[in-house]
Amino acid sequence: MEANELYFIYCSQRMNLSAVRLFDWSESKEHYQGMAEVDGDIYFRTYRKDCIVENYESLAELAKAERSLQEFINSPENIHFHRPSPKPVDTFDVHFTGFKKDDKARLTELAKSANMKVRGEVTKHLNVLYYGYNAGPKKLEKARAQGVMIINEPEFLHFIETGEVLDCAIS
């Protein structure tokens, strides 16, 4: 395994399977977070550990599994997966950083209307940090060290609409 890289097949909330190479990663009890290549670009991504189908030791093994996965996905058989239900939480605490004042106010209202508790800083009870174009690295690192899920505005809007974090499928 390359230094500080993970390789796995991931089953998203929408039941899409994808091959993931995650680097510069960290982990919490329930998530892996790090940098992943999506459609040729590098993005910060969060992956639920309970949605990982299979782990691999090398990029070569992952590439071989990805080819098999493509054949599997393209087969006419019906595929059904079982995923455990998410655990209930008392509050869902969020924080916004790196947004213009008006954008932050708009997003805060959306979060409050979805019964989320908006925090003014990264706290020990924070569930998700939403970052904008001007997010400071210290807040991101603090949240990451605490195992907080970190997502951007489009992912937040998708989360508000559907209740799930955006995923990326193999194209």
N, C-alpha and C positions, 0 to 999 in steps of 0.2 A: 504494500500500500504506500502510495506517495505520502510524503510528510504532510500532515494536516489536511488530508483529503478523505472523503467518504464516497462510496459508490453503492447505489442501491436502486431497486425498482420500487416505485411509489404508486400507490393507488389513491387518487384524489377523492374529494367529497363527491364529485360527479362521476366517480367510478372510471376515470381515465387512468390508464397505466402509462408511466413514463420512466425512462432511465435517467438517473440523476448523478452527476458528479458534483459534489459539494466541497468547496475548499474554503480555507480561512474560516473554519466553522467553530461553533461553540454549542453547548447543549445544556438543556434544563432537564428536569425529570420527564417532561412530556414532549419536548421538541428538540430538533436540530435546527440551527440557524447558520447561514453563511452565504457565500457567493456561489451562484450557479449560472451556467450558460443556458440561455433560453433564446432560441431562434437566432443564434449568432451573437447576441449581446449578453453582457454580464449583469446580473441583478442580485440584490440581497433578497434571500428567500427564507421562509420558515416552513419546516416540514414536521408533521406530527409523527412521532415514533411508532404509534400504533397503526399507521397507514403504510409502513414500509413492508413490502411483500418479501423481499430478499436482499441480503447484503452481499457485496462482492469484495474481493481482496485487491483487485487491480482494475485499471482502466480497460485493459484487454479483455478481462472476464466480463466487465460491464458491457463492452461493445458487442461481445458474442451474445450475451443475454438480450441486448437490445434488438439484435437481428432476429432472434427467436421470438421475442415479444412482438415484433412487427408481423411475423408470420402468424402468430397466435391471434393477434388483433384482427388480421385480415381474414381469418377463417370464418366460415359461416355459422359456426356453433354459437349457441346462446351461452353467455358467460354471466354468472351471478356471484357476487361477493357479499360477505357478511361483514359489517363494520359495527363495533360496539357503540352504543349511544353515548353522547358526551355527558360528562358529569355535571350535575347542576351546581351553580355558584350563587352565593348570597348577593354579591354585587359584581358588576363588570366595570372595572376601573380602567380609564383610558387617559392618555395625555397626547396633546398635539404639539409638535415642535417643527420649526423651520418654515412656517407659513406666514404670509402677509396677514395683517390684522383682520381685514375683512374676510379673507378665506378662513382663518381660524375661527372667527365668530360664526360663520355659516356652518362649518364642520362641527363646532361645539353644539350648535342648535340641533343638528341632525343626530348627534350622539345622545343628547338629552332626550330627544323625542323617541329614541330607541331604548330608553331606560338605562342608559350607561351613566356612570358617575365620572365626570370629567375632573381630572386632577391637574393642579397647576404645576406639578413637577413630577419627576420620576420617583415613585414611592415604593415601599416594599410590597404593597398590595396591588401594584399595577398589573393589569392583564395584558394590555396592548399599548404600544407606542406607535402613533401615526406620524410619519415624517414627511416633510415637504422639501422643496428644492434647496432650502437654506438651513437644513438641520445641522446642529453642531455635533462634532464627533464625540464630545465628552458625554452628552446625554445618550447618544446611541450606544456608546461603550458601557455606560452605567446600566442601561436597560438590558443590554446583552449579557452583562455579567450576572444580572439577577434572573436571567432566563425568561425575560419578558418577550412576548411576540412583537416583532417590529415589521410594520407594513406601510405602504405608501397610500396616497390619496385614492387612486383608482381601486386598489384593493379594499380600502375602507368603504368606498361607495358600494362596491360589490358585496361586502360583508353586511352593510346596512340593508341592502335589498334582499339578499338571499340567506344571510346567517352563516355563510361559509367564506373561507379565505380563498382567493383566486388561485387557480392551479394552472400548470402548463402541461399540455399533453404532447406526445410525440407527434410531429407532423409527418 
